[in-house]
Amino acid sequence: MKLFPQGVVRILSSGAGLFAFLCCTGRVSGQTAPGSYSRPWHANAEERIKADAKDFRDLRFRVDSARTYSLAELVDVAESHNPETRLAWERARAQAAVLGIARSELYPVLTAAALSSTRRQEVYLQTRFYRQTIQNFEAALDLNYTVFDFGARSGRINAAKAEVLAANFAFNDVHRQIIYRVEHAYYQLLNAAGQEDAARASLSNAQAVQQAAEERLNDGLATLPDVLEARSATAQAEYELQAVLGAEQVAQGDLATSLGTSPTIAILVQPLKELSIPDAIADSVEAAINRALTQRPDLLQQLAQIRSANARVKEARSTFYPVMNINAQPAGQSLYGLQQTFPWGHTAGLTGGLTLSLKWTVFDGGARRNNLAQAQANQRAAQAHLDATSDQIADEVWAAYSNLNTAFRQRQSAEALLEASSKSYDAALDSYNYGLRNFLDVTAAQRTLAQARSADVLARTQVLSATADLAFQTGDAVQPTATVP
C-alpha cells in the first residue's frame, strides 16, 4: 500500500474542500428551476426584484381634478401620455436606424490603425549568433468597397424602406386603437352616469309610490300588502342604484387607464346632455368600405410588408451572380534596427497594396435556390394575408355600419318609449290617488318608466359609441381632417 506524504494529503484535502465549496456555492447562487411544481417558488433573487420594485418611480402624469375634459381633450391626453404610443414610436425609430444601416452599404468602409512593435531575436550569421532588435512604427488605412453586387444592397435597402413604412403605419394604428379605447371608455362612463341619474329618478318615483300607499293605508283606502309591495319596490330601486354606482366607478378606472394614468384618479368629463348626437350617416356603406380599404393603417402596414417581401426576393436572386470588391491598404512605415556590434539603422516609406476581387459562388448545395424559394413563398403569403385582411375589414365596416343604423332606430324607439312611459306613470299614480287604479297598475307603470329611462340613456350612448366604432373601422379617427365624434 502506497502512502502519500503528509503535505500531499493536506493539499488534496484542501482541494477537495474547495471543490465542494464551489459546487455548493454554484448550487445555491445559480439560477435554477423550481424544485417542485406543487408550491410557489421563492429565492433570494425574488427579494432583490421586490426591492427594485419599491424603488420604481411612478412616472404617470396627474390630471387636473378640477377641470372638465371634453372627448377631444381626453384623446389628446391619451396620445401624449399612454405608454403604448411611446413604445410604437421607439420601434419606428429603431426601424429607421435599420434603414440607415442598410444604406451605409452603398459607401466604402474606411478603417485606420496605428501600431508599434519591438522584436528581438538572435540571428545566425556565418559561425556565430548576433542579437538583432527591430522597432516598428506604422500607420495604416484599410479601404473596402463593393463595386457591384447585382442588386443585393438595393434589395436590402428597399426592404428596410418598406419596413420603416410598416413601422410607421403600425405607429398610426396604435393611435387609432388608443383613440377608440378612450372613446369607448368615455361613452361607457357617460352611460353609467346617465344610468345613475335614471336610477335616482326611479328611486324617487318608487319613494313617491310608497308614500302614496302608506298615506292611503292610514286613511283606510289601501291594504298592508300594497304598502309592503311599495317598500319592496323602493328597496329594489335602491339596490339597482348601488349597482349602477359600482359600474360608474369601474368606467372611471377604465377611462383613466386608457389615458395612461392611475385608475384611482377621478376625471371630470363633459356630460351626455351637452353632446350633439347624430341622427343619420353621411355616406353609404360602399363609400365607407372603400375609404377603409385605402386608409386603414393595419392594411397599409401589410401593403408595406408586400414591398418588403418583393425586395427580399430581389436580394435572394442577387446571390446567383458575382460580387466585385476593391480593397486598398496604404500604410506609412518607420523601421529602426539595431544589430550587435553595429549602430542603429532606420528606414521609412509608404507601403500597402491594392486588391480587386471577384467572388462568385459556383455551388452551395441548393442554399441559394431554397433562399429564393423561401422569399417567393413569403411574398405570396404576404399577398394572401392582405387579401384576407381586406375581406375582414369590409366585414367589420359592414357590421359597424349596420350597428349604427340599428342604434339610430333604437334611439327613436327609446324616445317614444320614454315619453309614453312617463305619461302612463303619471296617469297611473293620479288614478291610484283617486282610487281609480289598483296598486299593481302603479308599480307596473313605475317599473316600465324605470326601464324606459335606462333604455333612453343606453340608446343615446350607443349612437355615439357606434359612430366611434364606424370611425375606428374605417380609419377615419387617425386622418388629418377627421373630427372626434
Secondary structure, DSSP 8 states (H G I E B T S, - for coil): -----HHHHHHHHHHHHHHHHHHHHHHHHS----S-SSS----HHHHHHHHHHHH---------TT-EE-HHHHHHHHHHH-HHHHHHHHHHHHHHHHHHHHHGGGS-EEEEEEEEEEEEEEEEETTEEEEEEEEEEEEEEEEEEEEE-TTHHHHHHHHHHHHHHHHHHHHHHHHHHHHHHHHHHHHHHHHHHHHHHHHHHHHHHHHHHHHHHHHHHHTTSS-HHHHHHHHHHHHHHHHHHHHHHHHHHHHHHHHHHHHTS-TTS--EE--GGGS----S-SS-HHHHHHHHHHH-HHHHHHHHHHHHHHHHHHHHHHTTS-EEEEEEEEEEEEEEEEETTS--EEEEEEEEEEEEEEE-----TTHHHHHHHHHHHHHHHHHHHHHHHHHHHHHHHHHHHHHHHHHHHHHHHHHHHHHHHHHHHHHHHHHHHTTSS-HHHHHHHHHHHHHHHHHHHHHHHHHHHHHHHHHHHHTGGGSTT----
